């Protein structure tokens, strides 16, 4: 969903360690155990960690950053409830099912990182709160979706892709390359033997390149070359280049199937919601009126300063 929070397994993996018993052994280094309590303490106060504010890096203890994040999440939930858009269990289950359907390894991936299903559902709830706040009062019909699809074909175009391999050599070695290829030597073997391009380690394979990524000269060079054929030489900055066309995927338009229709509807809802709903103002107002008690003494000063910035709109 456009401009909506991204589902991050790495973040979930880090958060899942909060379930570790303080007395449990987290790691053993040359026979020396590291217990959960030591891990927590280091995680709270590890130096050199921080966040970016504009073009500045602000150092802050991980423990404080976590508290800050938790405050933001709780306020987001509370604003969603106040605005009457807090996600239902059925809505959360629907998004979970979508993710599982789109990625057969979805559950396996997060389970291998020690993440639990309830935490995944928590992250989905966060995403839905942001989405539903931004799109409150917005309705996009099937006709609007279809109209946008028809009027914006470039948005749904998958451009022609050409899979290429390359041989890059100084000018004086061009004749050697041509002679080897004319004698029937495999292009990949010649690339491995003579090419100065890093792709030589992979038999010259560059991979797929889409048409918009190619220069006009390059597009003209490969235009009429059939799969398996070789291009003419192309002069680069310091070397000469010859390509083999390994495969071609023609340009196509994504069909307006159920998934694209769903995703496009959500995107259009967000676009309209950005103009209608000032979610940032709702959150700023929530910060200014929030009553927050700091129970963890070591972070009281930092959190108090942060709350003061909230009161003045910072």
C-alpha positions as CSV (number, residue, x, y, z in Angstrom):
1,X,0.0,0.0,0.0
2,X,1.5,3.3,-1.2
3,X,2.9,5.5,1.6
4,X,1.7,3.0,4.2
5,X,4.1,1.3,6.7
6,X,6.1,-1.6,5.4
7,X,5.9,-5.0,7.0
8,X,9.4,-5.6,8.4
9,X,10.5,-9.1,9.5
10,X,13.8,-7.8,10.8
11,X,12.1,-5.5,13.3
12,X,9.8,-8.3,14.4
13,X,12.7,-10.6,14.9
14,X,14.4,-8.1,17.2
15,X,11.2,-7.6,19.2
16,X,10.6,-11.3,19.6
17,X,13.7,-11.6,21.9
18,X,11.7,-9.7,24.6
19,X,10.2,-13.1,25.4
20,X,13.5,-14.5,26.6
21,X,13.7,-15.4,30.3
22,X,16.3,-13.1,32.0
23,X,17.8,-16.3,33.5
24,X,18.0,-18.1,30.2
25,X,21.3,-18.5,28.4
26,X,21.1,-16.5,25.2
27,X,24.7,-17.3,24.0
28,X,27.8,-19.0,25.0
29,X,31.2,-17.5,24.1
30,X,34.2,-19.9,24.6
31,X,32.2,-21.6,27.4
32,X,31.2,-18.3,29.0
33,X,27.4,-17.9,29.2
34,X,25.5,-14.7,28.4
35,X,22.2,-14.6,30.3
36,X,19.0,-12.9,29.2
37,X,19.4,-10.2,31.9
38,X,22.8,-9.1,30.5
39,X,21.4,-9.1,27.0
40,X,18.5,-6.8,28.0
41,X,20.8,-4.4,29.8
42,X,23.1,-4.1,26.9
43,X,20.2,-3.8,24.5
44,X,18.8,-0.9,26.6
45,X,22.0,1.1,26.9
46,X,24.2,0.0,23.9
47,X,26.2,3.2,22.8
48,X,26.5,4.4,19.3
49,X,22.8,3.6,18.5
50,X,20.4,6.3,17.4
51,X,18.0,7.7,14.8
52,X,18.1,10.3,12.1
53,X,16.4,13.6,12.4
54,X,16.5,15.4,9.1
55,X,20.2,15.3,8.1
56,X,21.4,14.8,11.6
57,X,22.1,11.5,13.5
58,X,20.9,11.6,17.1
59,X,22.5,9.1,19.4
60,X,20.0,7.6,21.9
61,X,19.9,4.4,24.0
62,X,18.0,1.6,22.4
63,X,15.8,1.3,25.4
64,X,14.7,4.9,25.0
65,X,14.1,4.4,21.3
66,X,11.9,1.4,22.1
67,X,9.9,3.4,24.6
68,X,9.5,6.2,22.1
69,X,8.3,3.7,19.4
70,X,5.9,2.1,21.9
71,X,4.4,5.5,22.8
72,X,3.8,6.3,19.1
73,X,2.2,2.9,18.5
74,X,-0.1,3.2,21.5
75,X,-1.2,6.7,20.5
76,X,-1.8,5.5,16.9
77,X,-4.1,2.7,18.3
78,X,-5.9,5.2,20.5
79,X,-6.4,7.7,17.6
80,X,-7.7,4.9,15.4
81,X,-10.2,4.0,18.1
82,X,-11.3,7.6,18.6
83,X,-11.8,8.0,14.9
84,X,-13.8,4.8,14.8
85,X,-11.5,3.0,12.4
86,X,-9.6,0.5,14.6
87,X,-9.2,-2.8,12.7
88,X,-11.5,-5.7,13.5
89,X,-10.0,-9.2,14.0
90,X,-11.6,-10.2,10.7
91,X,-9.7,-7.4,8.9
92,X,-6.4,-8.4,10.4
93,X,-7.1,-12.0,9.5
94,X,-7.9,-10.9,5.9
95,X,-4.5,-9.2,5.5
96,X,-2.7,-12.1,7.1
97,X,-4.3,-14.4,4.6
98,X,-3.3,-12.1,1.7
99,X,0.3,-12.2,2.8
100,X,0.3,-15.9,3.1
101,X,-1.4,-16.4,-0.3
102,X,1.2,-14.1,-2.0
103,X,4.2,-15.7,-0.4
104,X,4.2,-19.5,0.2
105,X,7.1,-19.1,2.6
106,X,5.5,-16.2,4.6
107,X,4.8,-18.2,7.8
108,X,8.0,-20.2,7.5
109,X,10.1,-17.0,7.1
110,X,8.9,-15.3,10.3
111,X,8.8,-18.5,12.3
112,X,12.5,-19.2,11.4
113,X,13.3,-15.8,12.9
114,X,11.6,-16.6,16.1
115,X,8.7,-14.3,15.5
116,X,5.2,-15.4,16.7
117,X,2.0,-15.2,14.8
118,X,0.5,-12.7,17.4
119,X,3.4,-10.4,16.8
120,X,2.8,-10.6,13.1
121,X,-0.8,-9.8,13.7
122,X,0.2,-6.8,15.8
123,X,2.3,-5.4,13.0
124,X,-0.6,-5.9,10.6
125,X,-2.9,-4.0,13.0
126,X,-0.4,-1.1,13.0
127,X,-0.4,-1.1,9.2
128,X,-4.2,-1.2,9.1
129,X,-4.5,1.6,11.7
130,X,-2.4,3.9,9.5
131,X,-4.2,2.9,6.3
132,X,-7.7,3.2,7.8
133,X,-6.9,6.6,9.3
134,X,-5.5,7.9,6.1
135,X,-8.5,6.6,4.1
136,X,-11.3,7.4,6.5
137,X,-14.4,8.4,4.6
138,X,-12.9,7.5,1.2
139,X,-14.7,5.1,-1.1
140,X,-13.3,4.0,-4.5
141,X,-15.8,2.3,-6.8
142,X,-15.0,-0.4,-9.4
143,X,-15.7,2.1,-12.1
144,X,-13.1,4.5,-10.7
145,X,-10.5,1.7,-10.5
146,X,-11.2,0.6,-14.1
147,X,-11.1,4.2,-15.4
148,X,-7.7,4.8,-13.8
149,X,-6.4,1.6,-15.2
150,X,-7.5,2.5,-18.7
151,X,-6.2,6.1,-18.5
152,X,-2.8,5.2,-17.1
153,X,-1.4,2.3,-19.1
154,X,2.2,3.2,-18.5
155,X,1.7,2.6,-14.8
156,X,0.8,-1.0,-15.5
157,X,3.3,-1.7,-18.3
158,X,5.9,-4.3,-17.8
159,X,8.5,-3.2,-20.3
160,X,10.4,-5.4,-22.7
161,X,13.3,-7.1,-20.9
162,X,16.4,-8.5,-22.6
163,X,18.8,-10.9,-20.9
164,X,22.4,-10.2,-22.0
165,X,25.8,-11.6,-21.6
166,X,28.9,-9.4,-22.4
167,X,32.5,-9.5,-23.4
168,X,34.5,-6.4,-22.6
169,X,38.0,-6.1,-23.9
170,X,40.6,-3.4,-25.0
171,X,40.5,-2.6,-28.7
172,X,43.6,-4.7,-29.5
173,X,41.8,-7.9,-28.2
174,X,38.7,-7.5,-30.3
175,X,40.2,-9.6,-33.1
176,X,41.1,-12.4,-30.6
177,X,37.5,-12.5,-29.4
178,X,36.1,-12.6,-32.9
179,X,38.5,-15.3,-33.9
180,X,37.5,-17.5,-30.9
181,X,33.8,-17.0,-31.5
182,X,34.1,-17.7,-35.2
183,X,35.9,-20.9,-34.4
184,X,32.8,-22.0,-32.4
185,X,34.1,-21.4,-28.9
186,X,31.3,-20.8,-26.4
187,X,30.6,-17.1,-25.7
188,X,30.6,-17.8,-21.9
189,X,34.0,-19.5,-22.1
190,X,35.4,-16.6,-24.1
191,X,34.0,-14.1,-21.6
192,X,35.6,-16.0,-18.8
193,X,38.9,-16.1,-20.5
194,X,39.2,-12.6,-22.0
195,X,36.6,-10.2,-20.6
196,X,37.6,-7.5,-18.2
197,X,34.1,-7.0,-17.0
198,X,33.2,-8.4,-13.5
199,X,30.6,-10.5,-15.1
200,X,33.4,-12.7,-16.6
201,X,33.3,-14.6,-13.3
202,X,29.8,-15.7,-14.3
203,X,30.6,-16.4,-17.9
204,X,29.7,-12.9,-18.9
205,X,26.1,-13.1,-17.8
206,X,24.7,-9.6,-17.1
207,X,21.1,-10.7,-16.6
208,X,17.8,-9.0,-17.6
209,X,17.8,-5.4,-18.6
210,X,14.5,-3.6,-19.2
211,X,14.2,-1.3,-22.2
212,X,13.9,2.0,-20.2
213,X,17.3,1.1,-18.5
214,X,19.1,1.0,-21.9
215,X,20.5,3.9,-23.7
216,X,19.1,4.7,-27.1
217,X,22.3,3.3,-28.7
218,X,22.0,0.1,-26.7
219,X,18.4,-0.4,-27.7
220,X,19.3,0.0,-31.3
221,X,22.2,-2.4,-30.9
222,X,20.0,-5.3,-29.6
223,X,16.8,-4.5,-31.4
224,X,17.0,-6.9,-34.3
225,X,19.2,-9.5,-32.6
226,X,17.5,-12.9,-32.1
227,X,17.9,-15.0,-29.0
228,X,21.3,-16.6,-29.1
229,X,22.7,-14.0,-31.5
230,X,25.5,-11.6,-31.1
231,X,25.5,-7.8,-31.4
232,X,28.1,-5.7,-33.2
233,X,30.9,-4.2,-31.2
234,X,30.0,-1.1,-29.1
235,X,32.7,1.3,-28.0
236,X,32.6,2.1,-24.3
237,X,34.7,4.5,-22.2
238,X,37.8,2.4,-22.0
239,X,36.8,-0.9,-23.6
240,X,34.9,-2.4,-26.5
241,X,31.8,-4.4,-25.7
242,X,30.0,-7.2,-27.5
243,X,26.8,-8.7,-26.3
244,X,24.9,-12.0,-26.7
245,X,21.1,-11.9,-26.4
246,X,20.2,-14.8,-24.1
247,X,16.5,-14.2,-23.8
248,X,13.8,-11.7,-24.5
249,X,10.6,-11.1,-22.6
250,X,8.2,-8.9,-24.6
251,X,6.5,-5.9,-23.2
252,X,3.1,-6.6,-21.7
253,X,0.3,-4.8,-19.7
254,X,-0.5,-6.2,-16.3
255,X,-4.1,-7.6,-16.5
256,X,-6.6,-6.0,-14.1
257,X,-7.0,-9.2,-12.1
258,X,-8.5,-9.4,-8.6
259,X,-5.2,-8.7,-6.9
260,X,-4.3,-5.6,-9.0
261,X,-7.8,-4.3,-8.6
262,X,-7.6,-4.6,-4.9
263,X,-4.1,-3.0,-4.7
264,X,-5.1,-0.2,-7.1
265,X,-8.2,0.5,-5.1
266,X,-6.1,0.9,-1.9
267,X,-3.6,3.1,-3.6
268,X,-6.3,5.4,-5.0
269,X,-7.9,5.5,-1.5
270,X,-4.5,6.6,0.0
271,X,-4.1,9.3,-2.7
272,X,-7.5,10.8,-2.0
273,X,-7.0,10.4,1.8
274,X,-3.8,12.4,1.7
275,X,-5.7,15.4,0.6
276,X,-8.7,14.8,2.9
277,X,-7.4,13.5,6.2
278,X,-4.6,15.1,8.3
279,X,-3.4,12.1,10.1
280,X,-0.3,13.9,11.3
281,X,-2.4,16.5,13.0
282,X,-4.5,13.9,14.8
283,X,-1.3,12.3,16.1
284,X,0.2,15.7,17.1
285,X,-2.9,16.5,19.0
286,X,-2.8,13.1,20.7
287,X,0.8,13.6,21.7
288,X,0.0,17.0,23.2
289,X,-2.8,15.8,25.4
290,X,-1.2,12.4,26.3
291,X,-0.6,11.6,30.0
292,X,2.5,9.4,30.1
293,X,4.0,8.1,33.4
294,X,7.6,7.0,33.1
295,X,8.2,4.0,35.4
296,X,11.8,3.3,34.3
297,X,14.0,5.8,36.2
298,X,17.0,5.6,33.9
299,X,14.9,6.9,30.9
300,X,12.8,9.4,32.8
301,X,14.8,12.5,31.8
302,X,14.9,11.6,28.1
303,X,11.2,10.7,28.0
304,X,10.3,13.9,29.9
305,X,12.2,16.0,27.4
306,X,10.5,14.2,24.6
307,X,7.0,14.9,26.2
308,X,7.9,18.6,26.5
309,X,8.6,18.6,22.7
310,X,5.2,17.0,22.2
311,X,3.5,19.8,24.2
312,X,4.9,22.5,21.9
313,X,4.3,20.5,18.8
314,X,7.9,19.4,18.2
